[in-house]
Amino acid sequence: MLLLFFICWIIFAGDLTLEIAAFGVVIAAVVFAFQCKFLDYSIQKEKKVYRNILWGIGYAVILILEILKANIGVMQLILSPKMEVEPKLVRFRTDLKTDLARVILANSITLTPGTITVTLEGDEYLVHCLDKSMAEGMDDSIFVRLLHQLEEKEGEKG
């Protein structure tokens, strides 16, 4: 967090000189000390934040790749001469423990072309798929596996 405070200082300062950088280090350290003393912040919490940021970047990369693959699938479906579309509603359950993980999964499904999360109630999803081929393996997708990994890490490290 100290590094983040310093980076924010540099961005807001608009100019980078040795004096501004030195003053930024001091200000960032004071704000960080205040945060540790009065806002119950610790280095362990900071490590958790950085770990979650790295996980989020990895998840975003995989989400983008899955979106690109789904785009290609939808384009093939649309551009095929026969264009035999068989929409399907898929209901499945997941054993994700946290509401955050469940919502991330629902949003990831909706962001992927050809699928829309219709409802999420508890651990049960109802997903509309543009074609039945898109409905396969939804309950054990890469998104579910990654979210399980996140929950396991959070459970281990608290």
N, C-alpha and C positions, 0 to 999 in steps of 0.2 A: 504494500500500500504506500510505503514511503516513496518508492520509485514512481508510482502513479501520481502522487502529489507533486513530485518534482517535475514530471512530464507535463502535468497540467499547468504548473507555474511557467515553464518554458513556453508552452503554447499561448498562454494568456499574456505573457510579457511581450511577445511580438518581436523582440530583438534579443540576440544572444551575444552577450559580452561576458567576460570573466566575472565582473562584479555582479551582474544579474544572475548568473549561474550560482555564484557563491551565496548570494542572498536567498536564492531559491532553495538551496540545500538547507539553509538555516530555517527558513519558513516551513519547508516540508517536514523537517525534523520536529519543529515545535507543534505543528498540527498533528503529526503522528503521535507524539508524546501525549498530547491532549486526548487524542482518540483512545490510546491505550489506558490512560488513567481514568477518564470519565465515561467512556462509552464501552467499557469492558471488551476491548479489542486485544487480540493476542497474535503472536507469530503463528501459532497453530491454525488460527482462523484465517490468517493471510495465506498460508500454504494451501488450505482448503479452497480458498477463492481462486488461486492460480491454477490448482489442479482442475477445478470446475471450468475455468476459462479454457484450458487446454482441451478438456473433454468436449466442451461446446464447439470449439473450432473443428475438432475431428468429426463431430456429429454433423456439423454444417456442411463439411466437405462431402461426407457420405450422402447427406440429404440432396445436395446439388447433383451428385452423380446419379442417384436414383431418379431424380426429376428428369435429368437428361435422357436416361434409359426409357422412362415412361413416355416422354415426349416422342421418342422414336417409335415406340409401340403404338401410340395413338395416331401418329402420322401414317404408319403402315396400315392401320385399320381404316383410316379415312381414305387413303389413296388407293386401296386395293380395289380392283374392278368389281369384285363381288360385293364387298362391304356388308358382310353378314355380321351384324352387331347383335350380340345376345346379352343385354344388360342383366345384372344379377345383384340381388341384395344378399349380403353376407353378414351373418351374426356370429360373433366369436367372443370368447372370454380370454382375458389375460391375467396372469398372476402378478402384475406390477403392483407394488405395495403403496406407493405414494400417489396422491392426486396429481402432483406436478408431472410425474412420469406418464401418467395416463393421458393428461392433456397434451403433453408433447407428442405422444404417439398419435392422438387424434388429429392434431394439427399437421403432423408429418404426412399422414394418410391423405388429408385434404389437399395439402400442397402438391402432392404427387398427381400429375395429370391422369385422368381416367378414373379416379377414385374420390369419393366424398364421404366423410364421416357424417352420417345422418344423426345418430344419437350416441351418447356415451352416458350410461347409467351404471354407476359403481364400476365394476370391472367388465361390463358387457358393452360391446361395440356393435353398432349396426352401420354397415358401410355399403354404399351404392357403388358398384363397379360398372364401367362402361361396357365391358365384355367379360365373359366368364373366365377367360384366361388371366385376367387381372386379379381374380379373387383367390387364386391358388396360393397357399402358404402365407396368408396374411397374419395368422396367429403366431407364426414363428419367423417373422420377417427380420431383416437386419436391424430395423429400428427397435423391435422388441428386445433383441439380444443386446444391443448397445445400452438400452435403458436398464436392462437387468444388471449389466456391468456397473453402471453408475450407482444403482441402488446397493449393490454389493460393496462397492468402495465406500459409499456413505455409511453403510452399516458397520464396516470394519473400523473406519477411522473416526466415526462419530462426528 
